[in-house]
Amino acid sequence: MKRFVYINDESYQNDYCDNQISNTKYTLWNFLPKNLWEQFRRFMNQYFLLIACLQLWSLITPVNPASTWGPLIVIFAVSATKEAWDDYNRYISDKQANEKKVWIVKNGARKHIRAQDIRVGNIVWIRENEEVPCDLVLTGTSEPQGICHVETAALDGEIDLKTRVIPTTCIGLDSEQLHKIKGVIECPIPDKDIRRFDANIRLFPPFIDNDICPLTINNTLLQSCYLRNTEWACGVAVYTGNETKLGMSRGVPEPKLTAMDAMIDKLTGAIFLFQLAVVVVLGSAGNVWKDTEARKQWYVKYDDDEPWYQILVIPLRFELLCSIMIPISIKVSLDFVKSMYAKFIDWDEEIYDQETDTPAHAANTAISEDLGQVEYILTDKTGTLTENKMIFRRCCIAGTLYGNESGDALKDIELLNAVADNSPHVIKFLTVMALCNTVIPIKSPSGTISYKAQSQDEDALVNAASNLHVVLVSKNGNNAEIHFNRRVIQYEILDILEFTSDRKRMSIVISDSQSGKIFLLSKGADEAILPLAYCGQQIKTFVDAVDKYAQLGLRTLCLGWRELSLEEYLEWSRLFKEANSALVDREWKVAEVCQKLEHTLDILGISAIEDRLQDGVPETIEILRQSGINFWMLTGDKQSTAIQIALLCNLISSEPKGQLLYINGKTEDEVARSLERVLLTMRITSSEPKELAFVVDGWALEIILTRYKEAFTELAVLSKTAICCRVTPSQKAQLVKLLKSCDYRTLAIGDGGNDVRMIQQAHIGVGISGREGLQAARAADYSIGKFRFLKRLILVHGRYSYNRTAFLSQYSFYKSLLICFIQILYCRNKFIQFS
């Protein structure tokens, strides 16, 4: 399915919605029935309604119905008022966004309208620091290179600026032409994937002769982003209102039911069944007493000719008498104390991160007691256990190891001399570090250069190259400039082969502006780059360097380089353009074309980056493990690095105290044999004091979750510790779901956008307000500044919340049952006395 957006042509705009957004849950007309329906879905509320309705029958009730209906209405009114207030705040927020003034192009001139009046196909004009009101395809900017910078923190939580470029078909259009531009955009139907936009644009003459130009997410400005460091930008509205990428992702998350709430519901059901048994016994005894003894008493007047329903009167009276077994006050009491538990977390100064000025925050006020019942913690590694402050430490270039002696390659005299002597391999290595990335250089008024990077690894590499005198000075559109030893080297960036989790590498094609030579620059994981080495190149030194650096807990990247002939590049460029123009399976087709260029690389070397553990991580994990909580580490990093970090932070123990079991394999048979071997070892040694843990990579995990889920579930039950490497965000969520299916209480903690699915899937989600942004913290039930605060969150707030909630619920039921049993005992004695 796809839609056609006609640019600046009002006659084709009536088929799509306007730009009015709505995040409200209710309307004036459906609020009362919808809210009541949601409240009466709980058994306890249904029970209270039944009792209140019985109170309306004057023949069976001994009290005024107002004594029941009053508190019930107040309780429901309080819940409804809270829902209405939350929804009203959403309405006010929507109204402010909908009525914000924006510029659009109409009849060849700019005009001010409300944001909600934007229609698909309108050309929208945005100024610096303004918010993007809908999803736009970029058509022009104030920069001559056709680029602009956007801040996407409100969309994906990432605080670094991102570069957006205009399509090649729009390059060179001036402001007057942008006001009169006509054409058509062929794009997919609305979806919520903020990383992907597979579309095409075709401008009508006289602008260009119907040439189809592919569009990607880099040619878009998405709703809620902010334009930065660019005077103005304009674009065509393709998705509006609730059909934008952000709008499709909106929604109120499903409420999480705590173990305590589930137990209270079960207890309520059990008490109700007991209550029915008491009512049947006492009601039957009451009817027998009425027919045998009561009619003999002169003061009890029963008619001989009674209606048929008279037999129900005494049992229903006992039902009302026993109704206090389930206290109506428990709901209000629990809601109140749970709100206080959340405030205690917000107010706790001991989990306030002074370094980043970040307090702890409880976004979900209903699940605090579940913190005291956590059985499994599933944690990310980078930025969660580690600081995510990447520092370039060591490297291996052309078989030579730098930084081994000092632990800092940037201070290695041998490397500095190689740079000064213009060593070809070293200069190529540093050039790839400086150019093969998505980093944006920002020059301050004083002339100093800072870098905005989408990942901390790229920031570390570019800064390291700068410290070694290969300085990335500017990157404007398709042009990049490097300063090296007072020389200015200019490159034209011809194509970017973007990083994906499947390819595990990134490449760019550049042209040297002086010599005209074309080069392919690649960087990525060792298993993605080393197999691409040209035939005959000795890579054993690089393999050994990767293993050595991983043993030190360093993150490694392999860098490669290849010169391309003009004919080879032109042929490949045609295929690449066709793949980028595809509307179906574009990502797969682009990856296939990329493989045709990424081969026979000259492997230049290995970079090693340090990501140190956060303070207090080993102590936190140790005390939580002593408390009976099991840990699983889920990371996208390589196996050796993850194992080293796990040893450093006390997640696993080294021999002979501990034993690490490996699940490896590339085929189903290999994985099955490996899984069976590990499972057998777990069964045999589960009774021994030795600490067992297993490690599995993403490839083997994909096969296991598809083919051998039952065996892996048994392994998950037996194992207290696991390390899952090279896993994708969806696999993280699958592992959480698997542990939940075993009736374990799970807590997921992470700091990046790739952890959101895991956090939302777990019973309790904890987000760290880290360097990767706030996306995880916003999606989580609780947010903290550092991993070490998890200890106090669980062992203090969780334990106290659970104990207090347990005491309050037990006391409420005990008090009500005691009063009710006194009345039952009194009735029993009366029956015996009359008998």
C-alpha positions in Angstrom: 0.0 0.0 0.0 1.2 3.5 -0.8 -0.1 7.1 -1.0 0.6 9.8 -3.6 1.2 13.3 -2.3 0.8 16.1 -4.8 3.0 19.0 -3.9 1.4 22.4 -3.4 -1.8 21.2 -5.2 -5.0 21.8 -3.1 -7.2 19.8 -5.4 -5.6 16.5 -4.2 -5.6 17.2 -0.5 -9.1 16.2 0.6 -8.4 12.5 0.9 -6.1 12.8 3.9 -6.7 14.0 7.4 -5.7 17.5 8.6 -2.9 18.1 11.2 -5.1 18.1 14.3 -3.5 15.8 16.8 -5.4 14.1 19.7 -3.8 12.2 22.5 -7.0 12.2 24.6 -8.5 9.0 25.8 -12.1 10.2 26.2 -14.5 12.7 24.7 -17.4 14.5 26.4 -19.8 12.0 25.0 -18.0 8.7 25.8 -16.3 9.7 29.1 -18.9 8.4 31.5 -19.7 5.0 29.9 -16.1 4.3 28.9 -14.7 5.2 32.3 -17.4 3.2 34.2 -16.7 0.2 31.8 -13.0 0.3 32.7 -13.6 0.6 36.4 -16.2 -2.2 36.5 -13.8 -4.6 34.6 -12.3 -5.4 38.1 -14.0 -8.0 40.1 -13.8 -6.0 43.3 -15.7 -3.1 41.8 -18.3 -5.5 40.3 -18.8 -6.9 43.8 -19.3 -3.5 45.4 -21.9 -2.6 42.7 -23.8 -5.8 43.4 -23.9 -5.1 47.1 -25.0 -1.5 46.5 -27.8 -2.7 44.2 -29.0 -5.1 46.8 -29.2 -2.3 49.3 -31.9 -0.7 47.2 -34.3 -3.5 48.1 -35.9 -2.3 51.3 -37.2 -5.7 52.2 -33.7 -7.1 52.8 -31.6 -4.2 53.9 -31.4 -3.1 57.5 -29.6 0.2 56.7 -30.1 3.2 54.5 -28.8 2.5 51.0 -27.0 5.8 51.1 -24.5 4.3 53.5 -23.2 2.1 50.7 -23.9 4.2 47.6 -22.3 7.3 49.1 -18.8 5.8 49.6 -19.1 3.8 46.3 -19.9 6.9 44.3 -17.1 8.8 46.0 -14.6 6.1 45.2 -15.7 5.9 41.6 -15.8 9.7 41.3 -12.3 10.0 42.7 -11.0 7.5 40.1 -13.0 9.2 37.3 -11.9 12.7 38.3 -8.2 11.6 38.2 -8.8 10.1 34.7 -10.6 13.2 33.6 -7.9 15.5 35.0 -5.1 13.5 33.2 -7.2 13.5 30.0 -7.9 17.3 30.3 -4.2 18.0 30.6 -3.6 15.9 27.4 -6.4 18.0 25.8 -4.7 21.3 26.8 -1.4 20.1 25.5 -3.0 19.1 22.2 -4.8 22.4 21.9 -1.5 24.3 22.4 0.1 22.3 19.7 -2.9 22.5 17.3 -3.2 26.3 17.6 0.5 27.1 17.2 1.1 29.4 14.3 3.1 28.1 11.4 4.1 29.3 7.9 2.9 27.6 4.8 3.1 28.4 1.1 -0.3 29.3 -0.5 -0.8 30.8 -4.0 3.0 31.4 -4.3 3.3 33.3 -1.0 3.9 32.5 2.6 0.9 32.6 4.9 0.4 32.2 8.7 -2.1 29.5 9.7 -2.8 27.2 12.7 -0.8 24.0 12.8 -4.0 22.0 12.9 -4.9 23.4 9.4 -1.9 22.0 7.6 -2.9 19.6 4.9 -1.0 16.8 3.2 0.9 18.4 0.2 1.3 21.8 1.8 4.8 23.4 1.8 5.7 24.2 5.4 8.3 26.8 6.3 10.3 26.4 9.5 12.7 28.8 11.2 15.7 28.1 13.5 14.7 26.6 16.9 11.1 26.0 15.8 9.4 22.7 16.3 8.4 20.7 13.2 4.6 20.5 13.2 4.2 17.4 11.0 6.2 14.9 9.0 7.9 16.7 6.1 10.0 15.8 3.1 12.8 18.3 3.1 12.9 20.4 -0.1 15.1 23.4 0.8 17.3 25.0 3.5 19.1 28.2 4.0 22.5 26.3 3.6 23.9 26.3 0.1 24.9 22.7 0.5 21.2 21.7 1.1 21.6 20.4 4.7 20.1 21.2 8.0 20.6 20.0 11.6 17.7 18.7 13.7 17.4 17.7 17.4 15.4 14.6 17.8 15.4 14.2 21.6 11.6 14.5 21.9 11.2 11.7 19.3 13.9 9.1 20.1 15.6 10.5 23.2 19.0 11.1 21.5 20.4 14.4 22.4 23.0 14.7 19.6 22.1 16.7 16.4 21.4 14.8 13.2 22.0 16.0 9.7 19.2 16.0 7.2 19.7 16.7 3.5 17.4 17.8 0.6 16.8 15.3 -2.2 19.2 15.6 -5.1 16.3 16.6 -7.4 15.7 19.8 -5.3 19.3 20.9 -5.2 19.8 24.4 -6.6 16.2 25.6 -6.3 16.0 29.2 -4.9 13.4 30.6 -2.6 11.1 31.8 -5.4 11.1 28.4 -7.0 10.5 26.6 -3.7 7.3 28.7 -3.4 6.0 27.5 -6.8 7.4 23.9 -6.8 5.1 21.2 -8.2 5.4 17.4 -8.2 4.4 14.2 -6.6 5.8 12.1 -3.7 5.2 8.4 -3.7 5.4 7.1 -0.2 4.2 4.3 2.1 1.0 4.4 4.1 1.6 5.9 7.6 3.6 3.7 10.0 5.5 4.3 13.3 9.0 3.3 12.1 11.1 6.4 12.8 14.2 4.9 11.3 12.8 4.2 7.9 11.1 6.1 5.0 11.2 4.4 1.6 9.7 6.8 -0.9 10.3 8.6 -4.2 9.9 12.2 -5.4 9.3 13.4 -8.9 9.2 17.1 -9.7 7.1 18.4 -12.6 8.5 20.6 -15.4 9.9 23.2 -15.6 11.8 22.3 -12.4 13.1 18.9 -13.6 11.9 16.6 -16.3 10.0 14.0 -14.3 13.2 12.4 -13.0 12.5 9.9 -10.1 14.6 10.6 -7.0 14.7 8.2 -4.0 13.9 9.4 -0.5 15.1 8.1 2.8 14.6 9.0 6.4 17.6 11.4 6.0 15.5 13.5 3.6 12.7 14.0 6.2 11.9 16.3 9.2 9.7 14.4 11.6 7.1 15.9 13.9 8.3 17.1 17.3 11.9 17.6 16.1 13.6 21.0 16.4 15.5 22.8 13.7 19.0 23.8 15.0 21.9 25.7 13.6 20.0 26.4 10.4 18.3 29.7 9.6 15.3 28.1 7.8 14.1 25.0 6.1 11.0 24.0 4.1 9.4 20.8 3.3 6.3 19.1 1.9 3.8 17.6 4.4 3.4 13.9 3.8 1.9 12.7 7.1 -0.3 14.9 9.3 -2.2 14.7 12.6 -2.3 11.3 14.2 -0.8 9.7 11.0 2.7 11.1 11.6 5.4 8.7 12.8 5.1 10.1 16.3 1.3 10.0 16.2 1.3 6.3 15.2 3.5 5.6 18.1 1.4 7.4 20.6 -1.0 5.6 23.0 -1.6 5.1 26.7 0.4 2.0 27.8 -1.4 -0.9 29.3 -1.5 -0.8 33.1 0.7 -3.3 34.9 -0.8 -5.5 37.5 1.5 -6.1 40.5 1.9 -9.5 42.2 0.2 -8.0 45.3 -2.8 -6.8 43.3 -3.1 -10.1 41.6 -3.0 -11.8 45.0 -5.6 -9.4 46.4 -7.9 -10.1 43.5 -7.5 -13.9 44.0 -8.1 -13.4 47.7 -11.2 -11.3 47.0 -12.5 -14.1 44.8 -11.8 -16.8 47.5 -13.5 -14.7 50.2 -16.5 -14.2 47.9 -16.8 -18.0 47.4 -16.5 -18.5 51.2 -19.1 -15.7 51.6 -21.5 -17.5 49.3 -21.0 -20.8 51.2 -21.8 -18.9 54.5 -24.8 -17.2 52.9 -26.2 -20.6 51.6 -25.7 -22.3 55.0 -27.1 -19.5 57.1 -29.8 -18.6 54.6 -31.0 -22.2 54.5 -30.9 -22.4 58.3 -32.8 -19.1 58.5 -35.6 -20.4 56.1 -35.9 -23.6 58.1 -36.0 -21.6 61.4 -38.7 -19.4 59.8 -40.9 -22.3 58.8 -40.4 -24.3 62.1 -39.9 -21.8 65.0 -40.6 -18.3 63.8 -44.3 -18.9 62.9 -44.8 -20.1 66.5 -43.8 -16.8 67.9 -46.7 -14.3 68.4 -44.5 -11.3 67.6 -43.2 -12.6 64.3 -45.8 -12.1 61.6 -45.4 -14.2 58.5 -48.2 -14.5 55.9 -49.1 -18.0 55.0 -49.5 -17.0 51.4 -46.0 -15.5 50.6 -44.7 -14.6 47.1 -42.2 -16.9 45.5 -39.2 -14.7 46.1 -39.7 -14.7 49.9 -37.3 -17.7 50.1 -34.5 -15.3 48.9 -35.0 -12.7 51.5 -33.1 -14.3 54.4 -30.1 -15.5 52.3 -29.8 -12.0 50.7 -30.0 -10.4 54.2 -27.1 -12.6 55.2 -25.3 -11.6 52.0 -25.5 -7.9 53.0 -24.6 -8.8 56.5 -21.4 -10.6 55.3 -20.6 -8.0 52.6 -18.0 -6.3 54.9 -15.8 -9.3 54.5 -14.5 -7.5 51.4 -13.7 -4.0 52.7 -14.6 -1.2 50.3 -12.0 1.0 51.8 -9.1 -1.2 50.7 -9.1 0.2 47.2 -8.8 3.9 48.3 -6.2 3.0 51.0 -4.0 1.1 48.6 -4.2 3.9 45.9 -3.2 6.5 48.5 -0.3 4.6 50.0 1.1 3.7 46.6 1.1 7.3 45.6 3.1 8.0 48.8 5.6 5.2 48.0 6.3 6.9 44.6 6.8 10.3 46.3 9.3 8.7 48.7 11.3 7.6 45.7 11.1 11.1 44.1 12.2 12.7 47.4 15.1 10.3 48.3 18.3 12.3 48.2 20.4 9.2 48.4 19.4 8.2 44.9 19.9 11.7 43.5 22.7 11.9 41.0 24.6 15.1 41.7 27.0 14.7 38.8 24.2 15.0 36.2 21.6 16.8 38.5 19.2 13.9 38.0 16.7 12.9 40.7 15.1 9.5 40.7 11.5 9.5 39.4 8.6 7.1 39.7 6.5 7.4 36.6 4.3 4.5 37.6 2.8 5.0 41.0 1.0 1.6 41.2 3.8 -1.0 41.2 6.3 0.0 43.9 5.7 -3.1 46.0 6.8 -5.2 43.0 10.3 -3.8 43.4 10.5 -5.9 46.6 9.7 -9.1 44.7 12.1 -9.0 41.8 13.6 -12.4 40.9 15.4 -11.6 37.6 17.2 -8.5 36.5 17.9 -8.2 32.8 20.5 -5.4 32.2 22.0 -3.8 29.2 25.8 -3.3 29.3 26.9 -0.2 27.4 25.8 2.9 29.3 24.1 0.9 32.0 26.9 -1.0 33.6 29.5 1.1 31.9 29.8 4.9 31.7 29.4 5.1 27.9 32.2 7.6 27.9 34.3 6.2 25.1 38.1 6.9 25.2 40.4 5.8 22.4 43.1 3.7 24.2 44.9 1.4 21.8 45.2 0.5 18.1 46.8 -2.0 15.8 47.9 -0.5 12.4 49.6 -2.7 9.8 50.5 -5.3 12.4 52.0 -2.8 14.9 50.4 -2.4 18.3 50.3 1.1 19.7 49.5 2.1 23.3 50.4 -1.2 24.9 53.1 0.3 27.2 51.4 3.5 28.3 47.8 2.3 28.0 47.1 5.3 25.8 47.9 5.2 22.1 47.6 9.0 21.8 50.7 9.4 24.0 52.6 6.6 22.2 55.9 8.1 20.9 56.1 5.5 18.2 52.6 6.4 16.8 53.3 10.1 17.0 56.5 9.6 15.1 54.7 7.6 12.4 52.2 10.4 12.0 55.0 13.0 11.8 56.7 10.8 9.2 53.6 10.5 7.0 53.4 6.7 7.3 51.0 5.7 4.6 49.1 3.0 6.6 48.8 5.3 9.6 47.5 8.2 7.6 45.0 6.0 5.8 43.9 4.6 9.2 43.4 8.1 10.7 41.6 9.3 7.5 39.0 6.4 7.8 38.6 7.3 11.5 37.9 11.0 10.6 35.7 10.5 7.6 33.7 7.2 7.9 31.1 8.4 10.4 28.0 10.5 10.8 29.8 13.1 13.0 28.9 16.8 12.5 31.7 19.3 13.1 30.6 22.5 14.9 32.9 25.6 14.7 32.5 28.1 17.5 33.0 31.8 17.1 36.4 31.5 18.7 37.5 29.0 16.0 37.5 25.8 18.1 35.9 22.7 16.6 33.6 20.4 18.6 31.8 17.3 17.3 28.2 16.2 17.5 28.0 12.4 17.1 25.1 10.0 17.1 27.3 7.4 18.9 30.0 7.7 21.5 32.3 5.3 19.5 32.3 7.7 16.5 32.9 10.7 18.8 35.9 8.9 20.3 37.4 8.0 16.9 37.0 11.5 15.4 38.5 13.2 18.5 41.4 10.7 18.5 42.1 11.4 14.9 42.0 15.1 15.7 44.5 14.7 18.5 46.8 12.9 16.0 46.6 15.9 13.7 44.0 14.5 11.2 41.3 17.0 11.9 37.8 16.9 10.4 37.1 20.6 10.0 33.8 20.7 8.1 31.3 18.4 6.5 28.7 20.3 4.5 26.4 18.2 2.3 28.6 16.1 0.1 31.8 17.9 0.9 34.3 17.1 3.7 37.5 19.0 4.6 40.4 17.6 6.6 43.4 19.5 8.0 46.6 17.4 8.3 50.0 19.0 9.2 48.9 22.4 7.9 47.6 20.9 4.7 44.0 21.1 3.6 42.6 18.0 2.0 39.1 18.1 0.5 36.9 15.1 -0.3 33.6 14.7 -2.0 31.3 12.2 -0.3 29.7 10.3 -3.1 27.6 7.7 -1.3 27.0 6.5 2.3 26.5 2.8 3.0 24.7 3.1 6.3 25.2 0.9 9.3 22.6 -1.7 10.1 22.4 -4.3 12.8 22.5 -7.0 10.1 25.5 -5.7 8.2 27.4 -4.6 11.3 29.5 -2.1 9.4 29.3 1.3 7.8 31.0 2.4 4.6 31.4 5.6 2.6 32.5 6.3 -1.0 34.7 9.4 -1.3 36.5 11.2 -4.1 39.7 13.0 -3.5 39.2 16.5 -4.9 42.8 16.9 -6.0 43.6 13.5 -7.5 40.1 12.6 -8.5 40.6 9.0 -7.2 37.7 7.2 -5.7 38.0 5.3 -2.4 35.8 3.0 -0.3 36.2 3.5 3.4 34.7 0.9 5.8 34.6 0.4 9.6 32.7 -2.2 11.6 32.8 -5.3 13.8 35.7 -7.7 13.3 33.4 -10.5 12.0 31.9 -8.1 9.5 35.2 -6.6 8.2 38.0 -9.2 8.5 36.3 -11.7 6.1 36.3 -9.0 3.4 40.1 -8.7 3.3 41.7 -9.1 -0.1 43.1 -12.5 -1.0 46.6 -12.9 0.4 46.4 -10.4 3.2 47.7 -11.7 6.5 45.0 -11.0 9.1 46.2 -13.2 11.9 47.9 -10.2 13.6 44.5 -8.4 13.5 42.6 -11.4 14.9 45.1 -11.7 17.7 44.8 -7.9 18.4 41.0 -8.2 18.6 41.3 -11.1 21.1 43.9 -9.3 23.2 41.9 -6.0 23.3 38.7 -7.9 24.1 40.4 -9.6 27.1 41.1 -6.1 28.4 37.4 -5.2 28.1 38.0 -2.8 25.2 35.5 -2.3 22.4 37.1 -3.0 19.0 36.4 -1.8 15.5 38.1 -2.9 12.3 38.9 -0.3 9.6 39.4 -1.0 5.9 40.1 0.8 2.6 39.9 0.1 -1.1 40.5 2.2 -4.3 37.7 2.0 -6.9 37.9 2.4 -10.6 35.6 4.9 -12.2 33.8 2.2 -14.3 33.3 0.0 -11.2 31.9 2.9 -9.2 29.5 4.1 -12.0 28.1 0.6 -12.5 27.6 0.1 -8.8 26.2 3.6 -8.3 23.4 2.8 -10.8 22.5 -0.4 -8.9 22.6 1.5 -5.6 20.3 4.2 -6.9 17.8 1.6 -8.2 17.8 -0.2 -4.8 17.3 3.1 -3.0 14.3 3.8 -5.2 12.5 0.5 -4.5 9.4 0.8 -2.4 9.3 -2.9 -1.6 12.1 -4.6 0.4 14.3 -1.6 0.0 16.4 -2.4 3.0 17.2 -5.9 1.8 17.9 -4.7 -1.8 20.2 -2.0 -0.5 22.1 -4.5 1.7 22.5 -6.8 -1.3 24.0 -4.0 -3.5 26.3 -2.9 -0.7 27.8 -6.4 -0.6 28.8 -6.0 -4.2 31.1 -3.1 -3.3 32.4 -4.2 0.1 35.0 -6.8 -0.8 38.8 -7.2 -1.2 39.4 -4.5 1.4 42.9 -3.6 2.5 42.5 -4.1 6.3 44.2 -1.1 7.8 44.0 -1.9 11.5 42.0 -2.2 14.7 40.9 0.5 17.1 40.3 -0.2 20.7 38.0 2.0 22.8 37.6 1.9 26.6 34.2 2.1 28.2 34.8 2.0 31.9 32.5 0.6 34.5 30.3 3.0 36.4 31.2 3.5 40.1 29.6 1.1 42.5 28.5 -1.5 39.8 30.4 -4.5 41.2 29.2 -3.8 44.7 25.6 -3.3 43.6 25.5 -6.6 41.6 27.2 -8.5 44.4 24.7 -7.5 47.1 21.7 -8.0 44.8 22.9 -11.5 44.0 23.3 -12.2 47.7 19.7 -11.1 48.1 18.6 -14.0 45.8 18.2 -12.0 42.6 19.5 -13.5 39.4 21.2 -11.4 36.6 21.1 -11.7 32.8 23.3 -9.4 30.7 21.8 -8.6 27.3 24.2 -6.7 25.1 24.9 -6.0 21.4 28.7 -6.2 22.0 30.9 -9.1 21.1 31.2 -12.2 23.3 34.8 -11.7 24.6 34.2 -8.1 25.6 30.9 -8.9 27.4 32.6 -11.8 29.3 35.4 -9.5 30.5 32.9 -6.8 31.7 30.9 -9.5 33.4 34.0 -10.7 35.3 34.9 -7.1 36.3 31.4 -6.3 37.7 31.0 -9.6 39.7 28.3 -10.9 37.4 30.1 -14.2 36.9 33.0 -15.8 38.8 36.2 -17.1 37.4 37.5 -20.6 37.8 37.5 -22.6 40.0 34.6 -20.9 41.9 32.6 -20.4 38.7 32.2 -22.1 35.4 31.0 -20.5 32.1 29.2 -22.7 29.6 29.1 -21.7 25.9 26.2 -22.1 23.5 27.6 -21.7 20.0 26.9 -22.8 16.4 25.9 -21.5 13.0 23.5 -24.3 12.1 20.5 -25.8 13.8 22.4 -29.1 14.5 25.4 -27.3 16.0 23.2 -25.1 18.2 21.0 -28.1 19.3 24.1 -30.1 20.3 25.6 -27.2 22.2 22.3 -26.4 24.0 21.9 -30.1 25.0 25.4 -30.2 26.3 25.0 -27.1 28.4 21.6 -28.2 29.7 23.0 -31.6 30.7 25.9 -29.9 32.6 23.4 -27.7 34.4 21.2 -30.6 35.5 24.2 -32.6 36.8 25.9 -29.7 38.7 22.9 -27.8 39.8 23.3 -29.3 43.3 26.9 -28.3 43.6 28.1 -25.0 45.2 29.9 -24.1 41.9 28.5 -21.0 40.2 27.3 -21.8 36.7 26.5 -19.4 33.9 26.0 -19.7 30.2 26.8 -17.4 27.3 25.0 -17.3 24.0 25.3 -15.1 20.9 22.5 -13.5 18.9 22.8 -15.9 15.9 22.5 -19.0 18.1 19.8 -17.3 20.2 17.7 -16.7 17.0 17.8 -20.4 16.2 17.0 -21.4 19.8 14.0 -19.1 20.2 12.6 -20.4 16.9 13.3 -24.1 17.2 14.3 -25.1 20.8 12.3 -22.7 23.0 11.2 -25.4 25.5 14.8 -26.6 26.1 16.0 -23.0 26.5 13.1 -22.3 29.0 14.4 -25.2 31.1 17.9 -23.8 30.9 16.6 -20.4 32.0 15.0 -21.9 35.0 18.2 -23.7 36.0 20.6 -20.9 35.3 20.9 -17.9 37.7 23.3 -16.0 35.4 23.4 -15.6 31.6 25.3 -13.4 29.1 23.5 -12.9 25.8 25.8 -11.2 23.2 25.1 -9.7 19.8 21.4 -9.5 20.6 18.9 -7.3 18.9 16.2 -5.1 20.6 13.5 -7.6 19.7 15.5 -10.5 21.1 15.9 -8.6 24.4 12.1 -8.3 24.6 11.7 -12.0 23.7 14.0 -13.0 26.6 12.0 -11.0 29.0 8.8 -12.5 27.8 10.3 -16.0 28.2 11.2 -15.4 31.8 7.8 -13.9 32.5 6.2 -17.1 31.1 8.1 -19.0 33.8 6.2 -16.9 36.4 9.3 -15.0 37.4 9.1 -11.3 38.4 11.4 -9.5 36.0 13.1 -6.1 36.1 14.7 -4.7 32.9 17.2 -1.8 33.1 18.8 0.1 30.2 19.7 3.5 29.0 19.2 3.6 25.2 16.5 3.5 22.6 17.4 -0.1 21.8 16.4 -1.0 25.4 12.8 0.4 25.3 11.1 -2.8 24.1 12.8 -4.8 26.8 11.9 -2.2 29.5 8.2 -2.1 28.4 7.9 -5.9 28.3 9.2 -6.4 31.8 7.1 -6.3 35.0 9.2 -3.4 36.1 11.1 -1.1 33.7 14.0 1.0 34.9 15.6 3.6 32.7 18.9 5.3 33.2 19.1 8.9 32.2 22.4 8.4 30.4 24.5 9.7 27.6 22.4 7.9 24.9 19.4 10.2 25.7 16.2 9.9 27.6 14.2 7.5 25.5 14.6 4.6 27.9 14.0 6.8 31.0 10.8 8.1 29.4 9.5 4.7 28.6 10.3 3.2 32.0 8.3 2.9 35.2 11.3 4.3 37.2 14.2 6.4 36.1 17.5 6.8 38.0 20.8 8.5 37.3 23.2 5.6 37.8 23.1 1.8 38.0 24.3 1.8 41.6 21.0 3.4 42.8 19.2 0.2 41.8 20.4 -1.3 45.1 18.5 1.2 47.2 15.5 1.3 44.9 15.0 -2.5 45.3 16.3 -3.3 48.8 14.9 -0.2 50.5 12.0 1.2 48.6 10.9 -2.1 47.2 11.1 -4.0 50.5 9.4 -1.2 52.5 6.7 -0.8 49.9 6.0 -4.5 49.8 6.0 -4.9 53.6 3.7 -1.9 54.1 1.3 -2.9 51.3 1.1 -6.5 52.7 0.5 -5.2 56.2 -2.2 -2.8 55.1 -4.1 -5.3 53.0 -3.8 -8.0 55.7 -5.1 -5.6 58.3 -8.0 -4.5 56.2 -9.2 -8.0 55.5 -8.5 -9.1 59.1 -10.5 -6.3 60.5 -13.4 -6.9 58.2 -13.5 -10.6 58.6 -13.3 -10.3 62.4 -16.3 -8.1 62.5 -18.2 -10.3 60.1 -17.4 -13.5 62.1 -18.7 -11.9 65.3 -22.0 -11.4 63.5 -22.0 -14.9 62.1 -21.3 -16.4 65.5 -24.1 -14.3 66.9 -26.6 -15.7 64.3 -25.4 -19.2 64.9 -26.0 -18.9 68.7 -29.4 -17.4 68.0 -30.4 -20.4 65.8 -29.2 -22.8 68.4 -31.1 -20.9 71.2 -34.4 -20.9 69.2 -33.9 -24.6 68.3 
